[in-house]
């Protein structure tokens, strides 16, 4: 060990020692996250620093040889868990542990960021035995920040059991465009302040479980009906509108200690960014997010293999370079590129030839390492190697299961027909259950013994539905998409009692308020069907309120 010269700051002496490889440095060495991040980056080659900015996925239930190569040969910074990796919960935990063990063999023993999309409700990439939850729009309907907190906490606790230490949630997109099918029930609602409050509470719950929360999709995906997976959506709002609408949730969360944000592949032509996607825009990421809002955490791209990014940049390699130059710290790719594909060689060559780009990459690596040092060390950190016994006993989370049923009950909303409910079996008479989901029929038949059932499909016959309905006194119709409206409309002239059981996004009720009664639940989780039918029967009150207004006022 080199002793510092008299009066020479200890940190400077350590930096000098690291740069000449006289002092080995490890992720587990004592020191503050900020100081240790500086030391680790100082000891890294350019390629080692660049590797920390990569977060890669792979196809299949087991890791591909290619993802293992990237971890073993490059020591990449993170992996992303997608739905195709997660049907078997125990196998997923084993996979996470095996990949972490490979990462820890690297020169600095740095663990991986292990991320996924577990927003709750509709978006649940980690399947298997994990909880199906009511989701963000249900939280918006309950209106309680504590529901957001405990949702984040219990979702986070399950992820932590699996060794997943980062979640791409909460989604704080506003439900601004009613024609959007990409956001819909993923939103808490359309009110920026309420979304900010609920998003901040969800974030706090995740952090309490040890999981890094990531707000998305910056600066906001809610005002377009287009999906950036296939195209670059254009949102016409000027910055003045964005500042007081889409950006309010981010301003809330940043003040509450948010440490990660996902940048979206979205174009805002009426802002200084023009047609450059926000994910590749220095103006959005540096001028607005860093300088104006004051965000100091890490910025992660949405999947760079989405067309919204590559169409603008021209190629994946160019998109990756632009993303880093714009201010992103992590490049996320859903599939594993070839080890020597142009994306890596292009970035390495750019570091060699462009001092400014080299500095930006090393700065990004330092930010990533500081977040890891803050959240992946200590007693409260997510274990690097999951305990498989806990996977068997703690997923689904026993306490979470009870909470999510309570949340589902609190969020059920009577949209129309207070006088119709409770709808007892005696009052309902002969019942037809028309819908799609297995739990809708199973729980519905328990509520209304002897009920008939009809499963409709987009290419099905409306005439057949009408024949079934003609034999019933009451039709309970499960409405979940625009196709269902076409079937529902055929029932209007029958003179039967029509009750709509809205699932997921209740926006379709706007064109169905001629019905006798309507309730809304916000997911297809079993708990939501239990809660909804309990309200129909009058066993529990309906405490939820629509998290956005319908254009037509409910009547009747």
KOLMAR-934149 format. One record per residue (C-alpha): x, y, z; residue number from 1. Coordinates in Angstrom, 2 decimals, always signed. Example, Ala and Ser with C-alpha at 12.3 -4.5 7.8 and 13.67 -1.06 7.14 Angstrom:
! residues 2
xx yy zz kevex
+12.30 -4.50 +7.80 1
+13.67 -1.06 +7.14 2
! end
This chain:
! residues 556
xx yy zz kevex
+0.00 +0.00 +0.00 1
+1.32 +3.42 -0.95 2
+1.16 +5.91 +1.90 3
-0.06 +9.35 +0.92 4
+2.47 +12.14 +0.92 5
+2.15 +14.63 +3.77 6
-0.79 +16.90 +3.11 7
-1.88 +14.96 +0.01 8
-5.58 +14.07 +0.13 9
-6.13 +10.39 +0.72 10
-8.63 +10.08 -2.15 11
-6.16 +11.58 -4.64 12
-3.46 +9.19 -3.48 13
-5.79 +6.23 -3.91 14
-6.72 +7.40 -7.37 15
-3.08 +7.59 -8.35 16
-2.44 +4.13 -6.94 17
-5.41 +2.61 -8.75 18
-4.37 +4.08 -12.08 19
-0.99 +2.36 -11.90 20
-2.63 -0.90 -10.75 21
-0.84 -0.95 -7.40 22
-4.01 -1.04 -5.31 23
-6.65 -3.68 -6.21 24
-10.15 -2.32 -5.73 25
-13.33 -4.30 -5.20 26
-17.02 -3.47 -5.13 27
-17.15 -4.66 -1.53 28
-14.40 -2.39 -0.23 29
-15.41 +0.08 +2.46 30
-16.18 +3.61 +1.37 31
-19.05 +5.91 +0.46 32
-20.85 +5.14 -2.81 33
-19.65 +8.38 -4.40 34
-16.01 +7.80 -3.48 35
-16.04 +4.13 -4.40 36
-17.65 +4.82 -7.79 37
-14.82 +7.23 -8.60 38
-12.21 +4.69 -7.56 39
-13.77 +1.83 -9.50 40
-14.06 +3.80 -12.73 41
-10.52 +5.10 -12.33 42
-9.28 +1.52 -12.25 43
-11.25 +0.45 -15.32 44
-10.20 +0.28 -18.93 45
-12.46 +2.05 -21.42 46
-14.05 -1.26 -22.40 47
-14.72 -2.18 -18.77 48
-16.40 +1.18 -18.24 49
-18.45 +0.82 -21.43 50
-19.64 -2.61 -20.32 51
-21.28 -1.10 -17.24 52
-23.63 +0.83 -19.54 53
-25.02 -2.35 -21.15 54
-28.20 -4.09 -19.94 55
-29.11 -7.07 -22.11 56
-31.97 -9.54 -22.36 57
-32.06 -12.98 -23.91 58
-34.70 -15.19 -25.48 59
-35.81 -18.35 -23.70 60
-36.29 -19.71 -20.21 61
-32.59 -20.45 -19.71 62
-29.68 -18.09 -20.39 63
-28.23 -18.34 -23.88 64
-24.51 -18.97 -24.36 65
-24.34 -15.46 -25.81 66
-25.55 -13.70 -22.64 67
-23.06 -15.77 -20.65 68
-20.30 -14.61 -22.99 69
-21.24 -10.97 -22.46 70
-21.13 -11.44 -18.68 71
-17.95 -13.53 -18.58 72
-15.92 -11.71 -21.24 73
-17.27 -8.18 -20.95 74
-18.61 -7.98 -17.37 75
-21.71 -6.06 -18.53 76
-23.55 -3.96 -15.99 77
-26.99 -5.51 -16.08 78
-29.55 -7.97 -17.42 79
-33.22 -7.49 -18.20 80
-35.81 -10.16 -17.40 81
-38.66 -10.43 -19.91 82
-41.86 -12.44 -19.86 83
-40.38 -15.21 -22.00 84
-37.80 -15.87 -19.25 85
-40.19 -16.28 -16.34 86
-42.83 -19.02 -16.54 87
-41.02 -21.15 -13.94 88
-40.36 -19.04 -10.85 89
-37.83 -21.35 -9.25 90
-35.89 -21.70 -12.50 91
-35.80 -17.93 -12.83 92
-34.30 -17.59 -9.34 93
-31.70 -20.22 -10.20 94
-30.89 -18.33 -13.41 95
-30.47 -15.01 -11.62 96
-28.17 -16.61 -9.05 97
-26.07 -18.34 -11.73 98
-25.66 -15.13 -13.76 99
-24.71 -13.15 -10.65 100
-22.10 -15.74 -9.74 101
-20.54 -15.31 -13.19 102
-20.60 -11.52 -12.84 103
-18.93 -11.67 -9.43 104
-15.95 -13.46 -10.99 105
-15.09 -10.24 -12.81 106
-12.07 -8.09 -12.01 107
-13.93 -5.82 -9.59 108
-16.56 -8.32 -8.29 109
-19.39 -6.01 -9.36 110
-22.90 -7.51 -9.22 111
-25.40 -7.12 -12.02 112
-28.37 -4.84 -12.04 113
-31.19 -7.33 -12.58 114
-34.24 -5.51 -13.93 115
-37.74 -6.33 -15.08 116
-41.15 -4.74 -15.81 117
-43.46 -5.60 -12.93 118
-45.79 -2.61 -12.91 119
-48.69 -4.58 -11.49 120
-51.98 -5.32 -13.21 121
-51.71 -5.67 -16.96 122
-47.88 -5.50 -17.15 123
-46.37 -8.43 -15.25 124
-43.25 -9.73 -16.95 125
-42.30 -12.02 -14.07 126
-45.08 -14.58 -14.17 127
-44.94 -18.05 -12.68 128
-46.12 -17.97 -9.08 129
-45.95 -14.18 -8.58 130
-49.01 -12.21 -7.54 131
-51.48 -10.94 -10.11 132
-52.38 -7.50 -8.83 133
-55.17 -4.96 -9.48 134
-52.72 -2.52 -11.09 135
-52.16 +1.22 -11.32 136
-55.61 +2.26 -12.49 137
-57.13 +0.40 -9.53 138
-54.82 +2.40 -7.26 139
-56.02 +5.54 -9.01 140
-59.62 +4.47 -8.39 141
-59.00 +3.90 -4.69 142
-57.16 +7.22 -4.55 143
-55.07 +6.21 -1.53 144
-51.31 +6.82 -1.52 145
-50.94 +3.96 +0.95 146
-52.40 +1.59 -1.62 147
-49.68 +2.73 -4.02 148
-47.01 +2.32 -1.31 149
-48.03 -1.21 -0.35 150
-48.46 -2.25 -3.99 151
-44.89 -1.16 -4.66 152
-43.72 -2.83 -1.48 153
-45.30 -6.25 -2.03 154
-44.41 -6.35 -5.72 155
-40.87 -5.36 -4.72 156
-40.69 -7.98 -1.99 157
-41.51 -10.75 -4.46 158
-38.92 -9.45 -6.92 159
-36.32 -9.24 -4.17 160
-36.93 -12.87 -3.25 161
-36.05 -13.75 -6.85 162
-32.88 -11.65 -6.79 163
-34.35 -8.93 -9.03 164
-33.03 -5.63 -7.71 165
-34.49 -3.12 -10.19 166
-38.03 -2.63 -11.44 167
-39.09 -0.52 -14.41 168
-41.99 +0.90 -12.44 169
-43.90 +3.00 -11.59 170
-45.35 +3.99 -14.93 171
-46.25 +7.65 -14.42 172
-47.64 +8.23 -17.91 173
-50.89 +10.18 -17.83 174
-54.00 +8.75 -19.42 175
-54.36 +11.78 -21.67 176
-55.31 +10.22 -25.01 177
-58.44 +8.11 -24.57 178
-57.62 +6.15 -27.73 179
-54.35 +4.90 -26.29 180
-54.23 +1.14 -25.92 181
-50.53 +1.05 -25.01 182
-51.05 +2.93 -21.70 183
-54.68 +2.54 -20.61 184
-54.86 +0.74 -17.23 185
-51.10 +1.13 -16.76 186
-51.82 +4.75 -15.78 187
-52.88 +5.87 -12.32 188
-55.20 +8.33 -14.08 189
-55.13 +11.61 -15.96 190
-54.51 +14.11 -13.17 191
-50.78 +15.03 -13.03 192
-50.70 +15.88 -9.33 193
-52.52 +12.72 -8.27 194
-50.32 +10.60 -10.55 195
-47.25 +12.26 -9.03 196
-48.41 +11.54 -5.49 197
-49.32 +7.92 -6.21 198
-46.16 +7.36 -8.24 199
-44.01 +8.72 -5.41 200
-45.74 +6.46 -2.90 201
-45.25 +3.41 -5.16 202
-41.56 +4.32 -5.49 203
-41.17 +4.56 -1.71 204
-42.74 +1.12 -1.29 205
-40.35 -0.40 -3.81 206
-37.36 +1.15 -2.07 207
-38.58 -0.17 +1.29 208
-38.42 -3.65 -0.25 209
-34.85 -2.97 -1.41 210
-35.75 -2.65 -5.10 211
-34.64 +0.29 -7.25 212
-37.70 +2.02 -8.72 213
-37.58 +3.40 -12.27 214
-40.16 +5.95 -13.42 215
-41.23 +5.74 -17.07 216
-41.70 +6.60 -19.95 217
-40.04 +10.01 -19.78 218
-41.28 +12.57 -20.67 219
-44.67 +10.84 -21.09 220
-46.29 +8.24 -23.35 221
-49.93 +8.97 -22.50 222
-50.86 +11.49 -25.19 223
-50.51 +9.16 -28.18 224
-52.36 +6.09 -29.36 225
-49.26 +4.85 -31.20 226
-46.84 +2.27 -29.79 227
-43.12 +3.12 -29.88 228
-42.32 -0.58 -30.26 229
-43.30 -0.31 -33.91 230
-43.08 +3.37 -34.84 231
-41.88 +6.72 -33.50 232
-44.99 +8.38 -31.99 233
-45.33 +12.14 -32.37 234
-46.89 +14.13 -29.55 235
-47.86 +17.68 -30.52 236
-47.86 +19.25 -27.06 237
-45.46 +22.22 -26.65 238
-43.04 +22.32 -23.74 239
-45.26 +24.71 -21.75 240
-47.98 +22.05 -21.72 241
-45.56 +19.22 -20.94 242
-44.09 +21.15 -18.01 243
-47.48 +21.55 -16.35 244
-48.84 +18.15 -17.36 245
-46.58 +15.17 -18.27 246
-43.56 +16.40 -16.33 247
-45.33 +17.07 -13.02 248
-45.07 +13.42 -11.86 249
-41.31 +13.45 -12.59 250
-40.92 +16.70 -10.69 251
-42.69 +15.08 -7.72 252
-40.65 +11.90 -7.79 253
-37.29 +13.61 -8.25 254
-37.91 +15.70 -5.14 255
-38.77 +12.49 -3.27 256
-35.45 +10.82 -4.14 257
-36.11 +8.97 -7.41 258
-32.89 +7.34 -8.56 259
-33.75 +5.95 -12.03 260
-35.77 +7.09 -15.04 261
-36.49 +5.33 -18.35 262
-36.37 +7.54 -21.43 263
-39.07 +6.97 -24.04 264
-38.80 +6.72 -27.82 265
-41.22 +9.59 -28.37 266
-40.99 +12.67 -30.61 267
-42.23 +16.12 -29.56 268
-42.00 +18.25 -32.74 269
-43.24 +21.44 -31.04 270
-40.33 +21.49 -28.58 271
-36.64 +22.32 -29.19 272
-36.01 +18.56 -29.57 273
-38.01 +18.53 -32.80 274
-38.30 +15.05 -34.31 275
-35.40 +13.62 -32.31 276
-36.82 +11.02 -29.89 277
-36.68 +12.10 -26.26 278
-34.50 +9.04 -25.61 279
-31.86 +10.44 -27.98 280
-32.34 +14.13 -27.19 281
-29.73 +16.08 -25.16 282
-32.31 +18.82 -24.73 283
-34.82 +16.51 -23.01 284
-32.26 +14.55 -20.97 285
-29.71 +17.22 -20.07 286
-31.37 +20.62 -20.36 287
-34.75 +19.62 -18.97 288
-34.25 +16.52 -16.83 289
-30.80 +17.18 -15.41 290
-30.62 +20.99 -15.34 291
-34.22 +22.19 -14.99 292
-35.75 +19.37 -12.92 293
-32.52 +18.55 -11.09 294
-32.46 +14.77 -11.53 295
-29.14 +13.22 -10.42 296
-29.87 +9.52 -10.80 297
-29.39 +7.20 -13.76 298
-31.24 +7.36 -17.08 299
-32.02 +4.11 -18.90 300
-33.18 +3.83 -22.48 301
-36.31 +1.96 -23.34 302
-35.44 -1.04 -25.49 303
-33.10 +0.23 -28.21 304
-34.29 -2.55 -30.50 305
-37.68 -0.85 -30.72 306
-38.34 +0.83 -34.05 307
-39.00 +4.16 -32.36 308
-35.26 +4.43 -31.63 309
-33.59 +2.78 -34.61 310
-35.82 +4.43 -37.24 311
-34.63 +7.84 -36.09 312
-30.94 +7.01 -35.64 313
-30.55 +4.90 -38.77 314
-28.98 +1.87 -37.08 315
-28.71 +0.21 -33.70 316
-25.05 +1.24 -33.39 317
-25.85 +4.88 -34.09 318
-28.83 +4.79 -31.75 319
-26.63 +3.45 -28.93 320
-24.02 +6.15 -29.43 321
-26.61 +8.93 -29.67 322
-28.32 +7.61 -26.54 323
-25.14 +7.83 -24.49 324
-24.22 +11.26 -25.86 325
-27.73 +12.51 -25.12 326
-27.34 +11.62 -21.44 327
-28.53 +8.04 -20.99 328
-26.38 +5.99 -18.62 329
-27.67 +2.50 -19.50 330
-28.41 +1.05 -22.94 331
-31.16 -1.54 -22.66 332
-31.54 -4.16 -25.40 333
-34.22 -6.83 -25.27 334
-32.17 -9.42 -27.15 335
-28.50 -10.29 -26.92 336
-26.45 -8.96 -29.83 337
-23.55 -10.95 -31.21 338
-20.50 -10.45 -28.99 339
-18.56 -8.71 -31.73 340
-21.50 -7.07 -33.46 341
-21.07 -3.53 -34.75 342
-22.77 -1.94 -31.72 343
-19.84 -2.83 -29.42 344
-17.03 -2.23 -31.90 345
-18.56 +1.07 -32.97 346
-18.76 +2.34 -29.39 347
-15.24 +1.18 -28.51 348
-13.82 +2.85 -31.61 349
-15.71 +6.05 -30.80 350
-14.20 +6.08 -27.31 351
-10.74 +5.75 -28.82 352
-11.27 +8.51 -31.36 353
-13.50 +11.00 -29.52 354
-12.39 +12.25 -26.09 355
-15.79 +13.81 -25.42 356
-17.59 +10.52 -26.02 357
-15.03 +8.65 -23.90 358
-15.62 +11.05 -21.02 359
-19.40 +10.67 -21.37 360
-19.20 +6.86 -21.23 361
-16.96 +6.89 -18.18 362
-19.29 +9.38 -16.50 363
-22.25 +7.09 -17.26 364
-20.38 +4.11 -15.79 365
-19.66 +6.11 -12.65 366
-23.35 +6.95 -12.23 367
-24.30 +3.29 -12.69 368
-21.72 +2.16 -10.16 369
-22.81 +4.74 -7.61 370
-26.40 +3.48 -7.82 371
-25.18 -0.10 -7.42 372
-23.04 +0.87 -4.45 373
-26.01 +2.64 -2.85 374
-28.54 -0.15 -3.28 375
-26.78 -3.46 -3.86 376
-24.70 -3.50 -0.68 377
-25.70 -3.88 +2.96 378
-28.21 -5.83 +4.99 379
-31.25 -4.29 +3.27 380
-30.03 -5.00 -0.27 381
-31.62 -7.61 -2.50 382
-29.56 -10.83 -2.17 383
-27.31 -11.41 -5.15 384
-27.93 -15.15 -4.94 385
-31.61 -15.94 -4.23 386
-32.51 -18.36 -1.45 387
-34.53 -21.05 -3.26 388
-36.31 -22.09 -0.07 389
-37.72 -18.57 +0.28 390
-38.85 -18.66 -3.35 391
-41.03 -21.65 -2.50 392
-42.55 -20.09 +0.65 393
-42.70 -16.35 -0.15 394
-44.03 -16.28 -3.72 395
-46.79 -15.34 -3.93 396
-46.26 -13.11 -0.92 397
-48.74 -14.28 +1.76 398
-49.31 -10.77 +3.14 399
-49.44 -9.31 -0.34 400
-52.19 -11.72 -1.37 401
-54.50 -10.37 +1.35 402
-53.57 -6.77 +0.57 403
-54.23 -7.08 -3.17 404
-57.69 -8.53 -2.50 405
-58.44 -5.56 -0.23 406
-57.17 -3.15 -2.91 407
-59.33 -4.81 -5.53 408
-62.36 -4.41 -3.24 409
-61.61 -0.74 -2.49 410
-61.22 +0.10 -6.16 411
-64.46 -1.36 -7.57 412
-66.43 +1.51 -9.07 413
-70.16 +1.72 -9.72 414
-70.33 +3.76 -12.90 415
-74.08 +3.55 -13.42 416
-77.15 +2.07 -11.81 417
-77.00 +2.62 -8.06 418
-80.66 +1.64 -7.92 419
-79.97 -1.68 -9.68 420
-77.55 -2.90 -7.04 421
-77.40 -5.10 -5.09 422
-78.36 -7.55 -7.80 423
-79.24 -10.70 -5.89 424
-79.80 -14.02 -7.69 425
-83.52 -13.71 -6.96 426
-83.67 -10.21 -8.44 427
-81.53 -11.15 -11.42 428
-83.65 -14.12 -12.45 429
-82.16 -16.20 -15.25 430
-78.61 -14.91 -15.84 431
-76.35 -15.02 -18.88 432
-72.65 -14.41 -18.30 433
-71.07 -13.17 -21.54 434
-67.35 -12.58 -21.62 435
-63.91 -14.02 -22.07 436
-61.92 -14.67 -18.90 437
-62.10 -18.03 -17.13 438
-62.25 -16.40 -13.69 439
-65.18 -14.24 -14.84 440
-67.20 -17.37 -15.53 441
-65.98 -19.38 -12.53 442
-66.65 -16.66 -9.97 443
-69.75 -15.43 -11.77 444
-71.37 -18.87 -11.57 445
-70.65 -19.02 -7.86 446
-72.40 -15.68 -7.47 447
-75.32 -16.68 -9.72 448
-75.77 -20.46 -9.53 449
-77.24 -21.92 -12.69 450
-76.16 -19.00 -14.87 451
-75.62 -19.68 -18.57 452
-72.32 -18.64 -20.14 453
-71.24 -17.44 -23.56 454
-67.66 -16.76 -24.64 455
-67.44 -14.19 -27.40 456
-64.48 -13.63 -29.71 457
-63.71 -10.88 -32.26 458
-64.59 -13.22 -35.14 459
-67.58 -14.75 -33.36 460
-71.25 -14.51 -34.19 461
-73.29 -11.73 -32.59 462
-76.44 -13.60 -33.65 463
-75.48 -16.48 -31.38 464
-75.00 -14.10 -28.45 465
-78.46 -12.64 -29.10 466
-80.02 -16.13 -29.03 467
-78.46 -16.80 -25.64 468
-79.52 -13.37 -24.32 469
-83.12 -13.85 -25.43 470
-83.38 -16.78 -23.03 471
-82.16 -14.72 -20.05 472
-83.66 -12.10 -17.77 473
-80.30 -10.45 -16.99 474
-77.11 -10.34 -19.04 475
-73.87 -9.63 -17.16 476
-71.50 -8.63 -19.94 477
-67.73 -8.57 -19.41 478
-66.47 -5.61 -21.48 479
-62.73 -5.30 -22.00 480
-62.07 -3.89 -25.47 481
-63.52 -2.13 -28.51 482
-64.53 -5.42 -30.14 483
-66.72 -6.17 -27.15 484
-68.72 -2.99 -27.81 485
-69.93 -4.43 -31.10 486
-71.34 -7.45 -29.28 487
-72.79 -5.34 -26.48 488
-74.65 -3.04 -28.89 489
-76.56 -6.01 -30.32 490
-78.19 -6.45 -26.91 491
-79.59 -2.93 -26.66 492
-82.92 -3.60 -28.36 493
-83.72 -6.84 -26.53 494
-85.40 -5.28 -23.53 495
-83.33 -7.34 -21.11 496
-81.59 -6.09 -18.00 497
-78.01 -5.44 -19.15 498
-75.21 -5.11 -16.60 499
-71.69 -4.32 -17.77 500
-68.76 -5.72 -15.81 501
-65.91 -3.56 -17.15 502
-62.41 -5.05 -16.91 503
-59.09 -3.20 -17.37 504
-59.79 +0.18 -18.98 505
-63.32 +1.53 -18.34 506
-63.08 +4.01 -21.24 507
-65.36 +1.78 -23.34 508
-68.21 +2.52 -20.93 509
-68.37 +5.95 -22.52 510
-70.25 +4.36 -25.39 511
-72.30 +1.98 -23.28 512
-74.10 +4.12 -20.76 513
-77.47 +3.07 -22.13 514
-77.11 -0.12 -20.05 515
-79.04 -0.63 -16.81 516
-75.96 -0.86 -14.62 517
-72.17 -0.83 -14.91 518
-69.28 -1.48 -12.59 519
-65.57 -1.17 -13.28 520
-62.64 -3.22 -12.08 521
-59.18 -2.55 -13.45 522
-57.48 -5.87 -14.03 523
-58.25 -9.47 -14.94 524
-56.69 -10.75 -11.73 525
-58.84 -13.26 -9.87 526
-59.09 -10.84 -6.95 527
-60.69 -8.21 -9.20 528
-63.44 -10.62 -10.31 529
-64.08 -11.66 -6.71 530
-64.36 -8.02 -5.67 531
-66.57 -7.08 -8.62 532
-69.10 -9.85 -8.09 533
-69.11 -9.12 -4.35 534
-70.21 -5.56 -5.17 535
-72.89 -6.83 -7.58 536
-74.30 -9.03 -4.82 537
-74.13 -6.24 -2.23 538
-71.68 -8.08 +0.00 539
-69.23 -5.18 +0.01 540
-69.61 -1.49 -0.84 541
-68.05 -0.02 -3.97 542
-65.54 +2.57 -2.81 543
-63.75 +3.36 -6.05 544
-64.06 +6.43 -8.24 545
-63.23 +6.58 -11.93 546
-59.62 +7.81 -12.20 547
-60.56 +9.88 -15.25 548
-63.87 +11.41 -16.36 549
-66.03 +9.84 -19.03 550
-67.00 +12.24 -21.78 551
-70.65 +11.38 -21.28 552
-72.02 +11.79 -17.79 553
-73.49 +8.57 -16.41 554
-77.26 +8.66 -16.34 555
-80.11 +6.58 -15.00 556
! end
